[in-house]
C-alpha cells in the first residue's frame, strides 16, 4: 500500500513540475517586480499566467520572489531566475539622470564576497531546500550596459561620465587592451564577474535539486556592433565584444549557454530578411552550431496605445516575423529559449507599452509570442 501511495505521489509531483525542456526552444515571459508584490498580488499574477498556459517565467531572484517561484513550480510553471552579482554598494556609482543613468549601481570591479556567500547563497539554498529545480539560472543582468554596471563611470579615469560618455560601443580588443584607459575598469569588472560566476557554478554543481539546471552568463544588452555612435549619451560593450572577452578568460568552462537581449525595430515595413541579417550579425553571432546556445531572455516590441480593448494587430504582425526568424535557430539548437519582455510591465504602472497582458487580458501579440516553437 505504501509503495502504491508513493507511486501515486510521484506521479502527482511529476505532473505539477514545470516543463524543463522543449522541442526547439522554451517560450515564456518576463514577470517584473514580483518581489514587490504581496502574497495576494503574487497569487493573482500566477492565476493569470496559468490561465494563459504560460510554462516559463523569468524574474529576479530576491527574498520576496522566492515564494512565487515555489508556488509557480508546483503549478507547472518553471523559472529562469536572475541571480544578482554581489557588488560593494559603498562604491556604487550614483544615478545620473541627465546622462540617462536611472539607478545607482555598484561596479563589477568591486565584488562583495561576504554578500555573495550569505545573501545570494541563502536564496539559492531556499529553493534547493524546497526541492525547486529552476528552468535556468542566469547570473547577472546586462553587465555590458552602463545602467547595470558602475564600472562605466570610470571612463577616462576621471569618473566624469555625463561629460565624457560619447556613444562608443567597445569590442573584445578594446576591453582587452591595456592601452585604452576608458576600459580599464570595465575589464577589471568583467574579470571579477568571472570570479563570482565560478562560485555560482560550484553551488550549482553541488546542488541537490539544481545539479542539472543550465547555468547562463548574464543577459547582455544589445547596443549594436562595435563602433562609434555620435549623439548617444552612453557607451557600452557589444554582445560579441563582451562574450569574446569573457570566453577568452574561461567563460565556456563555466556556463551552459549565453543569455542575450534584443529589442528590434518597431518599423512594420522592415523586411524579415533585413531583420534576420541584423540579428545574425550581432545578437546571435556567438551562437554557432556545435557551440554554446543562446537563451534570448529578453525580446519584445512596444505598442503605445492606451485604448481598451487594445488593438495590437501591427505589433502582432512584427512578432510573427520575429518568430519566423527565431524558428530555424530553435530547430538547430542554437536558440534554447525566447522569453518575451514583459507580461504586464513594472508593478504599479498603469500602462506599459511593452506589456502583452493589457486591459485585463492576454493580447494577440502575447498569444503569438508565447506559442510553442
PyMOL commands that set and color helices and strands:
alter all, ss='L'
color gray80, all
select helices_A, chain A and resi 2-16+34-36+39-51+63-74+89-91+97-99+113-129+146-148+150-157+161-164+172-176+181-206+239-248+251-253+272-281+313-332+364-370
alter helices_A, ss='H'
color red, helices_A
select strands_A, chain A and resi 26-30+56-60+78-83+136-139+168-170+214-220+227-228+236-237+257-262+293-299+335-340+357-358+361-362
alter strands_A, ss='S'
color yellow, strands_A
deselect
rebuild
show_as cartoon
